[in-house]
Amino acid sequence: MATQVDESTVKLDPKVVGNAFAEQYYNTLSKSPELLHNFYNDASLIGRPGSDGSVSPISTLEVSFV
């Protein structure tokens, strides 16, 4: 008998998720760098630590003002 899991109650360890992402990202980077765009979408943000230790989100898209 199959067991159904309510995905809204599944708790994932952020370290496990981060490690899985990093492993897949760097494997793709080394083997198929032309596919790296698949890791990002229009709403993607990256965090950069500042000199004071705070992290600021930065968009991965180029913004042009017309």
RODRENVEX-169374 format. One record per residue (C-alpha): residue number from 1; residue in one letter; x, y, z. Coordinates in steps of 0.1 Angstrom, whole numbers. Layout:
  num  residu     xx     yy     zz
  NUM       a      X      Y      Z
...
//
This chain:
  num  residu     xx     yy     zz
    1       m      0      0      0
    2       a     15     34    -10
    3       t     18     61     16
    4       q      9     97      6
    5       v     30    125     20
    6       d     15    160     25
    7       e     44    181     10
    8       s     33    211     30
    9       t     44    194     62
   10       v     77    180     50
   11       k    106    197     68
   12       l    139    199     49
   13       d    172    206     65
   14       p    186    238     48
   15       k    221    223     48
   16       v    210    192     29
   17       v    192    214      3
   18       g    222    237      0
   19       n    246    208     -4
   20       a    224    191    -30
   21       f    221    224    -50
   22       a    259    230    -48
   23       e    267    195    -59
   24       q    244    197    -89
   25       y    255    232    -98
   26       y    292    225    -98
   27       n    287    191   -116
   28       t    268    210   -143
   29       l    294    238   -143
   30       s    323    213   -150
   31       k    305    190   -174
   32       s    279    211   -192
   33       p    283    249   -185
   34       e    259    258   -213
   35       l    231    244   -191
   36       l    238    266   -161
   37       h    210    290   -171
   38       n    185    262   -160
   39       f    194    270   -123
   40       y    180    305   -126
   41       n    147    322   -134
   42       d    134    358   -136
   43       a    130    360    -98
   44       s    165    345    -89
   45       l    185    364    -63
   46       i    219    358    -49
   47       g    233    370    -16
   48       r    266    388    -12
   49       p    280    394     23
   50       g    290    430     30
   51       s    320    441     50
   52       d    298    444     81
   53       g    286    408     77
   54       s    251    416     65
   55       v    239    399     33
   56       s    222    419      6
   57       p    202    402    -22
   58       i    212    410    -57
   59       s    192    401    -89
   60       t    209    379   -114
   61       l    192    397   -143
   62       e    206    427   -161
   63       v    184    456   -157
   64       s    181    482   -185
   65       f    164    515   -181
   66       v    148    529   -213
//
